[in-house]
């Protein structure tokens, strides 16, 4: 059995100014990861056997917008705001149903 039931990895990579590719960290992914972390805790879903929200280095999908991946399912998402993250948490993390409109 895994230590966590689910892991949410948020790309927070920041490329240098003028880089030839975008980076999630320049799209507010740190603040949105913090929001998701607080929401998971508020719902009582954080901790051993439950859900863990983490930062990740480059997930190499930055052209698709800010990126997160949910494991163990391996479902990749893009998001732009707290409402998108609420949908991912409510529908996928709690309900077990991937959010197709945000799926990469």
C-alpha positions as CSV (number, residue, x, y, z in Angstrom):
1,X,0.0,0.0,0.0
2,X,1.2,3.5,-0.9
3,X,1.9,6.0,1.9
4,X,-0.5,8.4,0.1
5,X,-3.7,7.5,-1.8
6,X,-3.1,10.3,-4.3
7,X,-0.4,12.8,-5.2
8,X,-0.9,16.1,-7.0
9,X,2.3,17.4,-8.5
10,X,2.3,21.0,-9.7
11,X,5.0,22.2,-12.1
12,X,6.5,25.3,-10.5
13,X,9.5,25.5,-12.8
14,X,10.7,29.0,-13.8
15,X,12.7,29.5,-16.9
16,X,15.0,32.5,-17.4
17,X,13.5,35.7,-18.9
18,X,13.5,35.5,-22.7
19,X,13.6,31.6,-22.7
20,X,12.3,30.1,-25.9
21,X,9.6,28.1,-24.0
22,X,7.1,29.3,-21.5
23,X,7.2,28.1,-17.9
24,X,4.5,27.2,-15.4
25,X,6.1,29.1,-12.6
26,X,5.6,32.4,-14.5
27,X,1.9,31.7,-14.7
28,X,1.2,31.7,-10.9
29,X,1.5,28.0,-10.3
30,X,3.2,28.5,-6.9
31,X,0.2,30.5,-5.5
32,X,-2.3,28.1,-7.1
33,X,-0.4,25.1,-5.6
34,X,-0.6,26.8,-2.2
35,X,-4.3,27.3,-2.7
36,X,-4.8,23.6,-3.6
37,X,-2.7,22.5,-0.5
38,X,-4.9,24.7,1.8
39,X,-8.1,23.4,0.3
40,X,-7.0,19.7,0.6
41,X,-6.2,20.4,4.3
42,X,-9.5,22.2,4.9
43,X,-11.4,19.2,3.5
44,X,-9.5,16.9,5.8
45,X,-7.9,15.1,2.9
46,X,-4.2,15.7,3.8
47,X,-2.0,13.3,5.6
48,X,-0.9,9.6,5.7
49,X,-3.1,7.4,3.5
50,X,-4.8,10.4,2.0
51,X,-3.6,13.2,-0.4
52,X,-0.3,15.0,-0.8
53,X,0.1,18.2,-2.8
54,X,3.7,18.8,-4.0
55,X,5.8,21.1,-6.2
56,X,7.6,19.5,-9.1
57,X,10.4,20.7,-11.3
58,X,9.7,20.9,-15.0
59,X,7.0,18.4,-16.1
60,X,7.9,19.4,-19.8
61,X,4.3,20.3,-20.8
62,X,4.5,24.1,-20.3
63,X,3.2,24.9,-23.7
64,X,-0.2,23.6,-22.5
65,X,-0.3,26.2,-19.7
66,X,0.3,25.6,-16.0
67,X,0.4,21.9,-15.5
68,X,-0.3,19.4,-12.7
69,X,-0.5,15.6,-12.7
70,X,-2.5,13.4,-10.4
71,X,-1.1,10.0,-9.4
72,X,-1.6,7.1,-9.3
73,X,-4.0,7.7,-12.2
74,X,-1.5,9.7,-14.2
75,X,-4.1,12.2,-15.3
76,X,-2.6,15.5,-16.6
77,X,-4.3,18.8,-16.2
78,X,-3.9,22.4,-17.2
79,X,-5.6,25.1,-15.1
80,X,-5.8,28.9,-14.8
81,X,-7.5,29.8,-11.5
82,X,-8.9,28.6,-8.2
83,X,-12.2,27.5,-9.8
84,X,-10.3,25.1,-12.1
85,X,-8.5,23.6,-9.0
86,X,-11.8,23.4,-7.1
87,X,-13.2,21.3,-10.0
88,X,-10.1,19.0,-10.0
89,X,-10.3,18.6,-6.3
90,X,-14.1,18.1,-6.1
91,X,-14.5,16.0,-9.2
92,X,-11.3,14.0,-9.4
93,X,-9.7,13.9,-5.9
94,X,-13.0,13.5,-4.0
95,X,-15.3,12.1,-6.7
96,X,-12.8,9.9,-8.6
97,X,-13.9,11.3,-12.0
98,X,-11.3,13.1,-14.1
99,X,-12.3,16.6,-15.3
100,X,-12.3,16.3,-19.0
101,X,-12.5,20.0,-19.8
102,X,-9.1,20.6,-18.0
103,X,-7.4,17.4,-19.1
104,X,-4.3,17.5,-21.3
